[in-house]
């Protein structure tokens, strides 16, 4: 037993009931956070979270744990700054150590075009309440001494935007914190219960069909990652979403000395250091849609070649573990949250590579929508109906490296 193993969890398992006020499909961060906030903020505890495997076994357990708000459109910046703020107090609120650490994020630029983009990012972020400032190469080197400003002679660093409030947190601990908090309030979490269909009364969704029997509900929320289109199909709902693999890897341990998160707007890669000292490295999602979770050597070859130009010390480390998740990417790269147009069915999807950082805001605002029937202002722009009304929120900042 060590400091990285949770020893104080109080997960209270319950026998399933046949009827709940709310059934949430998906026991990852978003599903559990919604249940937690329904119980703690709104007193709604007759809630079931239905998970096909074990909690956190999907994309919540396969992400790269970066929390930031430096996006490219006002709606996203405000939403994620709210989430970043909630993360900063989550340990105090839940009493769980999620290993939250504010590190800052350096977003590197190598061309004048990228520099203009980063200057615009700083201005927009500042106007929307997210602290992001432009720094020159020397200031970037002072923030991250390991950075090779010449980029290995190939990718010289001309400058960077510095997102001061960016942070990391341990992914499984976030899931456990929300699960424990919800279960203590009486929420039922049903593991190893796969949803096979939706119950319907005419056009209205009235519950879920599972391999273990039917469950009725006043409201059903799909918080599934990776198989959201399958759930939507049960309601004859077509979503503008494609699912892509997302790969990452970690190295062996290294002295705790890499302060900020390093991301590159042109090389499409990023690096941070975990609490164990491992270097966590990732890139964009794979361009080809797929449900495959198989990792590839091509990804390792491409990603390591880029990051070692920026941080030469990485050449001396060894790859310890590689993994692949699957992420749902909407047509405009922004999430889809709220009403679906199908009575009784709500949805939270289209998170792309930014789902982990959205967990507190997505969960709390979705809980408010369920409890009050009114869409919170921060959620209004992200409704599914935006596509029909030609109000898309194109923001490739959601891809993790733009």
PyMOL commands that set and color helices and strands:
alter all, ss='L'
color gray80, all
select helices_A, chain A and resi 29-42+59-61+74-88+90-94+112-127+137-143+151-153+171-184+228-234+297-310+312-316+356-372+377-380+384-386+396-399
alter helices_A, ss='H'
color red, helices_A
select strands_A, chain A and resi 19-25+47-50+66-67+101-102+105-109+132-135+159-163+167-168+188-190+195-201+204-210+213-222+241-253+261-264+269-273+278-283+319-330+336-339+345-349
alter strands_A, ss='S'
color yellow, strands_A
deselect
rebuild
show_as cartoon
